[in-house]
Amino acid sequence: MEVWKCEKCGYVYDARIGDASSGISKGTPFEDLPQAWACPRCGASKRRFVKMEIEGS
């Protein structure tokens, strides 16, 4: 399972959780997030996120 981490503040976007504060449903892959979506913690753009692999996936 992929997760994406904000390089600016460390917030982790996990598709299994989504982002309820932005209206993003559980199961929404990072690639499918709207281009205007921003980190809910610090406001960084999607470009500031890096893909991480979860061990055992």
Secondary structure as the mmCIF struct_conf table of DSSP 4:
data_model
#
loop_
_struct_conf.conf_type_id
_struct_conf.id
_struct_conf.beg_label_comp_id
_struct_conf.beg_label_asym_id
_struct_conf.beg_label_seq_id
_struct_conf.end_label_comp_id
_struct_conf.end_label_asym_id
_struct_conf.end_label_seq_id
STRN STRN1 GLU A 2 CYS A 6
TURN_TY1_P TURN_TY1_P1 GLU A 7 CYS A 9
STRN STRN2 VAL A 12 ASP A 14
TURN_TY1_P TURN_TY1_P2 ALA A 15 ILE A 17
STRN STRN3 ASP A 19 ASP A 19
HELX_RH_3T_P HELX_RH_3T_P1 ALA A 20 SER A 22
TURN_TY1_P TURN_TY1_P3 GLY A 23 GLY A 23
STRN STRN4 ILE A 24 ILE A 24
HELX_LH_PP_P HELX_LH_PP_P1 SER A 25 SER A 25
TURN_TY1_P TURN_TY1_P4 LYS A 26 GLY A 27
HELX_RH_3T_P HELX_RH_3T_P2 PHE A 30 ASP A 32
BEND BEND1 LEU A 33 LEU A 33
TURN_TY1_P TURN_TY1_P5 GLN A 35 ALA A 36
STRN STRN5 ALA A 38 ALA A 38
TURN_TY1_P TURN_TY1_P6 PRO A 40 CYS A 42
STRN STRN6 SER A 45 SER A 45
HELX_RH_3T_P HELX_RH_3T_P3 LYS A 46 ARG A 48
STRN STRN7 PHE A 49 GLU A 53
TURN_TY1_P TURN_TY1_P7 GLU A 55 GLY A 56
#
